[in-house]
Amino acid sequence: MFLSVFDMFKVGIGPSSSHTMGPMVAAARFLDLMRASPFDFAGLRASLHGSLAFTGVGHASDRATILGLAGFVPETYDAERAEAALAAIKTDRVIPHDDLGALRFDPARDLIFDYDTALAGHANGMILMATDAQGDVILRQVYYSIGGGFVLTEEELAAGKDTDDGPPVPYPFKSAAEMLEMARDSGRSIADMKRANEISRGGAEHLAGGTARIWEVMNACIERGLAAQGTLPGGLNIRRRAHDIHQALQAEYGMNLTAPHTINDWIATYAIAVNEENAAGGQVVTAPTNGAAGVVPAVIRYWLDHVPGAGADRIDEFLLTAAAIGGLVKYNASISGAEAGCQAEVGSAAAMAAAGLCAVMGGSPGQIENAAEIALEHHLGMTCDPVKGLVQVPCIERNGLGAIKAVSAASLALRGNGQHFVPLDACIETMRQTGADMSEKYKETSLGGLAVNVPNC
């Protein structure tokens, strides 16, 4: 099993990796399918199902689908160009393409939120269709946005989770137990094994440049979030808090009477800054999702700014270790809130961040696995119940608390010797089972929990 660090950490746009980035990626894939088809097309249609329908407006799933059909992709997204394209499509009811021609598309008629028809493969389902001159559908594909910006066709999903068909990697661990065994046998750290896997596929230069780019985007997101003020879009009138909290923390810094627990405020504020940017539709890095994008960068920033001996030259070690843990969670359970609740998003992110921090603070493979298990275990059962379908309440604060838990988990693990009662594999399987048993009301549909017990305006 191989999931790249660049699968777990992808540069994209807010507010949601599964509901915004996923539909955009699916639409781009559909355009490629059209280009490979022998048919002449005249129009486009789309329908969103399950969680994509129920919380699609709040997550901008409709906008993302339209923009994807217009040729936009998350990695190179330009907000100004996107707004101009959306306005033109709404007015002209046409999506122009140099190679496919002018395709009829009326957003009010040709994009449907289907609340009644659930697709069998995953809660985040969508159908994209291309029509001929008479308006008949001549090409159709079902896509599933399975979390973290990952998109599979109906056929790919049916073929199984492990769709990697590349050459073998040196350390192909599919479980934490295999990971620890390979570490013992090889004498290598988790990061070193992950690095060897990455280099075998993409080369050392690609790896070094890519991980540097990931942190560059993460840190820039923190800085924008700490600087920005005002109210978040979406109608809840949520005021940005990261700027004011950060200003207060800076004013207090170095004061003798500052309480030790104030460090938690620093950690939380870094995470809140990221997720306020995500909620505003800014550029973020999936870590492993947009909804949980603040946890990993917040813990890295805490380590760099507040832990003696930290250095930017080891950020790749943090990211590689975190990606190894995230890959295990995704492969054996889920990182999708629509599939398993927020335990799969913030819980997974906390496990990844705890593992990364433990690694750069000198933890052994056993201690790293322990750190990940502690962090994930104490998110088990967490629901995904966003108010008004927006990635704001409780999502933004939840990232702050997830980052704090990650630091605590790493610290506890470092106090031990790596031996512990609950294996990470058992915790991941428990999360999968809990997600399967969880009511759909609590899996990113905004039909239960805080979403119905808190006023939406």
Secondary structure by P-SEA (a helix, b strand, c coil): ccccccccbbbbbccccccaaaaaaaaaaaaaaaaacccccccccccccccccccccccaaaaaaaaaaaccccccccaaaaaaaaaaaaaacbbbbccccbbbbccccccccccccccccccbbbbbbbbcccccccbbbbbbbccccccccaaaaaaccccccccccccccccaaaaaaaaaaacccaaaaaaaaaaacccaaaaaaaaaaaaaaaaaaaaaaaaccccccccccccccaaaaaaaaaaacccccccccaaaaaaaaaaaaaaaaaaaccccccccccccccaaaaaaaaaacccccccccaaaaaaaaaaaaaaaaaacccccccccccccaaaaaaaaaaaaaaaaacccaaaaaaaaaaaaaaaccccccccccccccccaaaaaaaaaaaaaaaaaaaaccccccccaaaaaaaaaaaaaacccccccccccccccccccc
